[in-house]
Amino acid sequence: MTTTERNMALLRTAYRSLENGELDACVGMLTEKFIASVPGLPDPLHGREVWRQGARAMLEAFPDLKIDVQDMFGTGDKVTALVSFHGTHQGAFQEFAATGRQVAYRSVEVYRFEGDRIAEEWVAPDVLSLLRQIAPAPAGH
C-alpha cells in the first residue's frame, strides 16, 4: 500500500468514526498540533479539542449524520475529498433551533498527513445551502 493509499484509507476511517459518533477515535487520528482552516475565520484553529468541539456541535444538531465520499484523490502528504453530508436537524445549529428537516450539503476538503495522523485540514462546506434548509421560511410564505 502506498502512502497515498494509506492516507486515503485513514481518512475514510475518520469519516466512518465521525458518523458513528466516535469522537475519541477521530481525535486519536489527529496530530497533537492539528490545524484546521475554516471559511470565514481570519486565522486557522489549533488543537484537537477545537476539532472535537466542532464535531460535537454537528453531531448534536444532526445525530444521524451520514457522510458519503463522492470522490477522493491524493498526492504526496495530501488527500482531497468531495463529500456529501446528510442528516436530520434534531438539535440547535448556530442560531437555528431544531426543525426536524432532512438536510444535505456538500464539502470539498483537503487534508495533510504526518505519518499515520491527520495534521491539517482545509474544509469548504456549503454552509449557505445548509442554512437555507434549516432557516425558517420568510413571513408571508
NUNUGU-30302 format. One record per atom (N, C-alpha, C): residue number from 1; x, z, y. Coordinates in steps of 0.2 Angstrom, whole numbers, m for minus. Each point is the difference from the previous one (the first is absolute). Example, Ala and Ser with C-alpha at 12.3 -4.5 7.8 and 13.67 -1.06 7.14 Angstrom:
<sites>
[1,[66,39,m28]]
[1,[m4,0,6]]
[1,[4,0,6]]
[2,[m2,m4,5]]
[2,[4,1,6]]
[2,[m4,3,5]]
</sites>
This chain:
<sites>
[1,[4,0,m6]]
[1,[m4,0,6]]
[1,[4,0,6]]
[2,[m1,m5,5]]
[2,[4,0,6]]
[2,[m2,6,5]]
[3,[4,1,5]]
[3,[m2,5,5]]
[3,[m6,m1,3]]
[4,[m1,m7,2]]
[4,[m7,m2,3]]
[4,[m6,2,m5]]
[5,[1,m2,m6]]
[5,[m5,1,m5]]
[5,[m2,8,0]]
[6,[6,4,m1]]
[6,[m1,7,0]]
[6,[m4,3,6]]
[7,[2,m3,6]]
[7,[m3,3,6]]
[7,[m7,m2,0]]
[8,[m2,m6,m2]]
[8,[m7,m2,0]]
[8,[m4,4,m5]]
[9,[3,2,m6]]
[9,[m3,4,m4]]
[9,[m1,7,3]]
[10,[5,2,3]]
[10,[m1,7,3]]
[10,[m6,0,5]]
[11,[0,m5,4]]
[11,[m5,m1,5]]
[11,[m7,0,m3]]
[12,[m1,m4,m5]]
[12,[m6,0,m4]]
[12,[m2,7,m3]]
[13,[5,3,m2]]
[13,[m2,7,m2]]
[13,[m2,5,5]]
[14,[3,m1,6]]
[14,[m1,4,6]]
[14,[m8,m2,2]]
[15,[m2,m6,0]]
[15,[m7,m2,2]]
[15,[m4,4,m5]]
[16,[1,m1,m7]]
[16,[m4,3,m5]]
[16,[m1,8,1]]
[17,[6,3,2]]
[17,[0,7,1]]
[17,[m4,2,6]]
[18,[0,m4,5]]
[18,[m4,1,6]]
[18,[m7,0,m2]]
[19,[m2,m5,m3]]
[19,[m7,m1,m2]]
[19,[m3,6,m4]]
[20,[5,2,m4]]
[20,[m2,6,m5]]
[20,[0,7,4]]
[21,[2,0,6]]
[21,[1,6,4]]
[21,[6,4,m2]]
[22,[5,m3,m3]]
[22,[6,4,m2]]
[22,[5,0,6]]
[23,[m2,3,5]]
[23,[5,0,6]]
[23,[7,3,m2]]
[24,[0,5,m4]]
[24,[7,3,m2]]
[24,[4,m5,m3]]
[25,[m3,m4,m4]]
[25,[4,m6,m4]]
[25,[2,m5,5]]
[26,[m4,m2,5]]
[26,[1,m5,5]]
[26,[6,3,5]]
[27,[0,6,2]]
[27,[5,3,4]]
[27,[6,0,m4]]
[28,[0,1,m6]]
[28,[6,0,m4]]
[28,[4,m7,m1]]
[29,[m4,m5,2]]
[29,[3,m7,0]]
[29,[3,m1,7]]
[30,[0,4,5]]
[30,[2,m1,6]]
[30,[7,4,1]]
[31,[4,m3,4]]
[31,[7,3,2]]
[31,[m2,6,4]]
[32,[5,5,0]]
[32,[m1,6,5]]
[32,[m1,m2,7]]
[33,[4,m6,2]]
[33,[0,m2,7]]
[33,[m5,m6,1]]
[34,[m5,0,m4]]
[34,[m5,m6,1]]
[34,[m2,m1,7]]
[35,[m1,m7,1]]
[35,[m2,m2,7]]
[35,[m6,m4,m1]]
[36,[m5,1,4]]
[36,[m6,m4,0]]
[36,[m1,m3,7]]
[37,[m1,m7,1]]
[37,[m1,m3,6]]
[37,[m7,m3,0]]
[38,[m4,3,4]]
[38,[m8,m1,0]]
[38,[m2,m4,7]]
[39,[m4,m5,0]]
[39,[m2,m3,6]]
[39,[m3,5,5]]
[40,[1,m1,6]]
[40,[m3,4,5]]
[40,[4,6,2]]
[41,[5,2,m4]]
[41,[5,5,2]]
[41,[6,m2,3]]
[42,[3,3,5]]
[42,[6,m3,3]]
[42,[6,1,m4]]
[43,[0,5,m4]]
[43,[6,2,m4]]
[43,[m2,1,m7]]
[44,[4,m1,m5]]
[44,[m1,1,m7]]
[44,[m1,8,m1]]
[45,[m4,1,m6]]
[45,[m1,7,m2]]
[45,[5,1,m5]]
[46,[2,7,m1]]
[46,[6,2,m4]]
[46,[m3,5,m5]]
[47,[2,m1,m6]]
[47,[m1,6,m5]]
[47,[m6,m2,m5]]
[48,[1,3,m6]]
[48,[m5,m1,m5]]
[48,[m6,4,1]]
[49,[0,5,4]]
[49,[m6,4,1]]
[49,[m5,m4,5]]
[50,[3,m3,4]]
[50,[m4,m5,5]]
[50,[m4,m5,m4]]
[51,[4,m3,m5]]
[51,[m4,m5,m4]]
[51,[m5,4,m4]]
[52,[1,6,m3]]
[52,[m5,3,m4]]
[52,[m6,2,5]]
[53,[1,2,6]]
[53,[m6,1,4]]
[53,[m4,m6,1]]
[54,[3,m6,1]]
[54,[m4,m6,1]]
[54,[m3,m2,m6]]
[55,[3,0,m6]]
[55,[m3,m1,m6]]
[55,[m6,4,m2]]
[56,[1,7,2]]
[56,[m6,5,m1]]
[56,[m6,m2,4]]
[57,[2,m2,6]]
[57,[m6,m2,5]]
[57,[m4,m6,m3]]
[58,[4,m5,m3]]
[58,[m4,m5,m2]]
[58,[m4,1,m7]]
[59,[3,5,m4]]
[59,[m3,1,m6]]
[59,[m6,5,1]]
[60,[0,4,6]]
[60,[m6,4,1]]
[60,[m5,m4,3]]
[61,[1,m5,4]]
[61,[m5,m5,3]]
[61,[m2,m5,m6]]
[62,[4,m2,m4]]
[62,[m2,m5,m5]]
[62,[3,3,m7]]
[63,[m4,5,m3]]
[63,[3,3,m6]]
[63,[0,m5,m6]]
[64,[m4,m6,0]]
[64,[0,m4,m5]]
[64,[5,m6,1]]
[65,[5,0,5]]
[65,[4,m5,2]]
[65,[3,m4,m6]]
[66,[m1,m6,0]]
[66,[3,m5,m4]]
[66,[5,m5,3]]
[67,[6,m1,m3]]
[67,[5,m4,4]]
[67,[1,m6,m5]]
[68,[m1,m6,2]]
[68,[1,m6,m4]]
[68,[6,m4,4]]
[69,[5,m1,m4]]
[69,[6,m4,2]]
[69,[m2,m7,m1]]
[70,[0,m4,6]]
[70,[m2,m7,m1]]
[70,[6,m4,0]]
[71,[6,2,3]]
[71,[6,m3,m1]]
[71,[6,5,1]]
[72,[6,m2,m3]]
[72,[5,5,1]]
[72,[7,m4,m1]]
[73,[5,0,4]]
[73,[6,m3,m1]]
[73,[5,4,3]]
[74,[6,m1,m2]]
[74,[6,4,2]]
[74,[6,m3,0]]
[75,[5,2,4]]
[75,[7,m2,0]]
[75,[4,6,2]]
[76,[6,0,m3]]
[76,[5,5,2]]
[76,[m4,7,m1]]
[77,[1,4,6]]
[77,[m3,7,m1]]
[77,[m7,0,3]]
[78,[m4,m5,1]]
[78,[m6,0,3]]
[78,[m6,m4,m4]]
[79,[m6,3,0]]
[79,[m5,m3,m3]]
[79,[m6,0,5]]
[80,[m3,m6,0]]
[80,[m6,m1,4]]
[80,[m6,m1,m4]]
[81,[m6,3,2]]
[81,[m6,0,m4]]
[81,[m6,m2,5]]
[82,[m4,m4,m3]]
[82,[m7,m1,3]]
[82,[m5,4,m4]]
[83,[m3,5,3]]
[83,[m5,4,m4]]
[83,[m6,0,3]]
[84,[m5,1,m4]]
[84,[m7,1,2]]
[84,[m2,7,m2]]
[85,[m3,4,5]]
[85,[m3,7,m1]]
[85,[m7,m1,0]]
[86,[m3,4,m5]]
[86,[m8,0,m1]]
[86,[m2,8,m1]]
[87,[m5,2,3]]
[87,[m2,6,m1]]
[87,[m7,2,3]]
[88,[m2,6,m1]]
[88,[m7,2,3]]
[88,[2,5,6]]
[89,[m2,0,6]]
[89,[1,4,5]]
[89,[m4,7,m1]]
[90,[3,4,m3]]
[90,[m3,7,m2]]
[90,[2,6,4]]
[91,[5,m1,4]]
[91,[2,5,4]]
[91,[2,m2,7]]
[92,[1,4,5]]
[92,[2,m2,7]]
[92,[7,m4,0]]
[93,[0,m5,4]]
[93,[6,m4,1]]
[93,[0,m2,7]]
[94,[6,3,3]]
[94,[1,0,7]]
[94,[m6,3,3]]
[95,[m3,m3,5]]
[95,[m6,3,3]]
[95,[m7,m1,m3]]
[96,[0,m4,m6]]
[96,[m6,m2,m3]]
[96,[m2,5,m6]]
[97,[m6,2,0]]
[97,[m2,4,m5]]
[97,[m2,m4,m6]]
[98,[0,3,m6]]
[98,[m2,m4,m6]]
[98,[m6,m4,1]]
[99,[0,m6,m2]]
[99,[m6,m5,0]]
[99,[m3,m1,m7]]
[100,[4,1,m5]]
[100,[m2,m2,m7]]
[100,[1,m8,m1]]
[101,[3,m3,5]]
[101,[0,m8,m1]]
[101,[6,m2,m4]]
[102,[m1,m5,m4]]
[102,[6,m3,m3]]
[102,[4,m4,5]]
[103,[7,1,m1]]
[103,[4,m3,5]]
[103,[6,m4,m4]]
[104,[3,m5,4]]
[104,[5,m4,m3]]
[104,[4,m2,6]]
[105,[7,0,m1]]
[105,[4,m3,5]]
[105,[7,m1,m3]]
[106,[4,m4,3]]
[106,[6,m2,m2]]
[106,[6,3,4]]
[107,[6,m1,m4]]
[107,[6,3,4]]
[107,[6,m4,m3]]
[108,[5,m2,5]]
[108,[6,m3,m2]]
[108,[5,6,1]]
[109,[4,1,m6]]
[109,[4,6,0]]
[109,[7,m2,m2]]
[110,[5,2,3]]
[110,[7,m1,m2]]
[110,[4,7,m1]]
[111,[3,0,m6]]
[111,[4,6,m2]]
[111,[7,m1,m1]]
[112,[4,5,2]]
[112,[7,0,m1]]
[112,[2,5,m5]]
[113,[4,m1,m5]]
[113,[2,4,m5]]
[113,[7,3,0]]
[114,[1,6,m2]]
[114,[7,2,m1]]
[114,[0,3,m7]]
[115,[4,m3,m4]]
[115,[0,2,m7]]
[115,[m7,m1,m3]]
[116,[m3,5,m3]]
[116,[m6,0,m3]]
[116,[m6,4,4]]
[117,[1,m1,7]]
[117,[m5,4,4]]
[117,[m1,m5,6]]
[118,[m6,1,3]]
[118,[m2,m4,6]]
[118,[3,4,6]]
[119,[4,m3,4]]
[119,[3,3,6]]
[119,[m4,m2,6]]
[120,[m3,m5,1]]
[120,[m3,m2,6]]
[120,[m6,m5,m1]]
[121,[m5,1,4]]
[121,[m6,m5,m1]]
[121,[m2,m2,7]]
[122,[m2,m6,0]]
[122,[m3,m3,6]]
[122,[m7,m3,m2]]
[123,[m6,3,2]]
[123,[m6,m2,m2]]
[123,[m4,m3,6]]
[124,[m4,m5,m1]]
[124,[m4,m3,5]]
[124,[m7,m1,m3]]
[125,[m4,6,m1]]
[125,[m7,0,m2]]
[125,[m5,m3,5]]
[126,[m5,m3,m2]]
[126,[m5,m3,4]]
[126,[m5,5,2]]
[127,[3,5,4]]
[127,[m4,6,2]]
[127,[m7,m2,4]]
[128,[1,m5,4]]
[128,[m6,m3,4]]
[128,[m5,m2,m5]]
[129,[1,m3,m5]]
[129,[m5,m2,m5]]
[129,[m3,6,m3]]
[130,[4,5,m2]]
[130,[m3,6,m3]]
[130,[m4,4,5]]
[131,[2,1,6]]
[131,[m4,3,5]]
[131,[m7,m3,1]]
[132,[0,m7,0]]
[132,[m6,m4,1]]
[132,[m5,2,m5]]
[133,[3,1,m6]]
[133,[m5,2,m6]]
[133,[m3,7,0]]
[134,[4,4,4]]
[134,[m3,7,0]]
[134,[m3,3,6]]
[135,[1,m4,5]]
[135,[m2,1,7]]
[135,[m8,0,0]]
[136,[m3,4,4]]
[136,[m7,0,0]]
[136,[m2,m7,4]]
[137,[m6,m3,m2]]
[137,[m2,m6,3]]
[137,[m2,2,8]]
[138,[2,m5,4]]
[138,[m2,1,7]]
[138,[m8,2,1]]
[139,[m1,4,5]]
[139,[m7,1,2]]
[139,[m4,m6,1]]
[140,[m6,0,m3]]
[140,[m4,m6,1]]
[140,[1,m6,m5]]
[141,[4,2,m6]]
[141,[1,m5,m5]]
[141,[m2,2,m6]]
</sites>
